[in-house]
Amino acid sequence: MTLNRMFKPSLLLVLTLVLCFAMAGTAAAEPASPYPNGAKTAPPPESDMHPEPIFVHDFTPAPGDFGTYKFEPWHKYLDSGNVSITDRGNGKVGFSGTTFATQKVSTVALKLTLQMWTGKEWIDLKEIEFKDSNDITVYGSDTRDCLTGYYYRVLGYHWVIQGTDFERGYTTGNSILVL
């Protein structure tokens, strides 16, 4: 066998492999996202990213109507509440909240709602409720799997019951982009 006969098939094999690897590299490249920081949607409105507390008087929300609210100064038993959300990595978010009463009450409670921004609206993903009896505070938290590249936030519905009195308040946490 001559050197030329051995060299041609080897050269052909090497060129074929180089061409295959070059094509695979270009085929695997994804187009750049039109949204910042790897997001898969446009960000929510700036007011949803860092909500500002507002003062409300006689407030009864419509279904799904949550805002960031300070608690009423005339509440006798409901003091305050808060919520937070954290990117835990690996496609998980942690969210939590606390409701504070001014004294021990019959029921102190909290409902957390995890939401995801679709690019046009917030959709509810998970609701979880926490209650305690004859206490001043209730705390609740959860961790959930989520889709990366989307914005998430948590809403808090805080309430207390003492005797025949029922007092409530609402909070909205900051929005975060989960990568």
C-alpha positions in Angstrom: 0.0 0.0 0.0 1.4 3.3 -0.9 1.6 6.3 1.3 -0.7 8.3 -1.1 -3.5 5.6 -0.7 -3.3 5.8 3.1 -3.0 9.6 3.2 -6.2 10.4 1.0 -8.7 8.5 3.2 -7.2 9.9 6.4 -7.3 13.5 5.0 -10.9 12.9 3.9 -11.8 11.7 7.3 -10.2 14.7 9.1 -11.8 17.2 6.7 -15.2 15.6 7.3 -14.8 15.8 11.1 -13.7 19.4 11.0 -16.7 20.3 8.8 -19.1 18.4 11.0 -17.8 20.2 14.2 -17.9 23.6 12.5 -21.6 23.0 11.4 -22.6 21.7 14.8 -21.2 24.8 16.5 -23.2 27.2 14.4 -26.4 25.1 14.5 -26.3 25.1 18.4 -26.1 28.9 18.7 -29.4 30.4 19.8 -30.5 33.9 18.6 -30.0 36.6 21.2 -33.0 37.4 23.4 -34.5 40.8 22.7 -35.0 41.2 26.5 -32.4 42.2 29.0 -30.4 39.9 31.2 -31.7 36.6 29.7 -35.4 37.3 30.4 -37.9 35.5 28.2 -40.5 38.3 28.4 -40.5 42.1 28.7 -40.2 43.2 32.3 -43.3 44.1 34.3 -44.0 47.8 34.7 -41.5 49.6 36.8 -44.2 50.2 39.5 -44.5 46.4 39.8 -40.7 45.9 40.1 -40.4 48.1 43.2 -43.8 48.9 44.5 -44.3 52.0 46.6 -46.6 51.8 49.6 -49.8 53.9 49.4 -52.2 54.9 52.0 -55.8 53.8 51.7 -58.9 54.5 53.6 -61.9 52.2 53.4 -60.4 49.6 51.0 -62.2 46.5 49.8 -60.2 44.9 46.9 -61.8 43.5 43.8 -60.9 39.8 43.2 -57.2 39.7 42.1 -56.8 43.4 42.8 -53.6 43.6 45.0 -51.5 46.7 45.6 -48.9 47.6 48.1 -50.7 49.1 51.1 -49.8 50.4 54.5 -52.0 49.1 57.2 -54.8 51.3 58.4 -53.9 53.5 61.4 -57.4 52.8 63.0 -56.8 49.0 63.0 -57.0 47.9 66.6 -55.5 44.5 66.2 -53.7 44.2 62.8 -50.4 46.0 63.1 -48.5 45.2 59.9 -47.3 42.6 57.5 -44.6 41.9 54.9 -43.6 39.5 52.1 -40.4 38.7 50.3 -39.2 36.5 47.4 -35.7 35.1 46.7 -34.1 33.3 43.7 -32.8 30.1 45.3 -31.0 29.1 42.1 -31.5 26.0 40.0 -35.0 27.1 38.9 -36.4 27.6 42.5 -37.9 30.6 44.3 -38.4 31.0 48.0 -41.1 33.2 49.3 -42.3 34.2 52.7 -44.4 36.6 54.7 -45.3 37.6 58.2 -48.5 39.1 59.8 -48.2 41.0 63.0 -51.0 41.7 65.5 -50.8 44.4 68.2 -51.6 41.8 70.8 -52.5 38.1 71.1 -55.6 37.6 69.0 -58.0 34.7 68.3 -56.6 34.2 64.8 -53.7 35.8 63.0 -53.3 34.7 59.4 -51.5 35.1 56.1 -52.2 34.0 52.6 -49.2 34.1 50.2 -49.8 34.1 46.4 -46.8 33.4 44.1 -47.2 35.1 40.7 -45.4 34.9 37.4 -45.3 37.7 34.8 -46.3 36.5 31.3 -45.1 39.6 29.6 -48.6 41.1 29.7 -50.1 40.1 33.0 -49.5 38.5 36.4 -50.8 35.0 36.8 -51.3 33.1 40.1 -49.1 30.0 40.4 -49.6 29.0 44.0 -51.5 30.1 47.1 -50.6 28.9 50.5 -52.2 29.9 53.8 -50.9 30.1 57.3 -52.9 30.6 60.5 -52.2 30.6 64.2 -54.5 30.9 67.2 -54.0 32.9 70.4 -50.8 34.5 69.1 -49.3 37.8 68.0 -47.7 36.8 64.8 -47.7 34.2 62.1 -44.9 33.4 59.6 -45.0 31.3 56.5 -42.7 30.3 53.8 -42.4 28.0 50.9 -40.0 27.0 48.0 -41.3 26.2 44.6 -39.9 25.1 41.2 -40.3 27.7 38.5 -39.4 28.4 34.9 -36.2 30.4 34.5 -36.1 33.6 32.5 -39.4 34.9 34.0 -40.3 37.5 36.6 -42.0 36.5 39.8 -43.5 38.2 42.8 -45.4 37.4 45.9 -48.6 38.9 47.3 -49.6 38.9 50.9 -53.1 39.0 52.3 -52.8 39.5 56.1 -55.7 39.3 58.6 -56.6 39.0 62.2 -59.8 38.1 64.1 -60.4 39.1 67.6 -63.9 38.6 69.0 -66.2 40.0 66.3 -63.5 42.2 64.8 -62.0 41.3 61.4 -59.1 43.4 60.1 -57.1 42.9 56.9 -54.3 44.4 54.9 -52.4 43.6 51.6 -48.8 43.7 50.6 -46.9 43.2 47.3 -43.3 42.2 47.2 -40.7 43.3 44.7 -40.5 41.5 41.4 -37.4 39.4 40.6 -36.1 37.8 37.4 -35.2 34.2 38.0 -32.3 32.9 35.9 
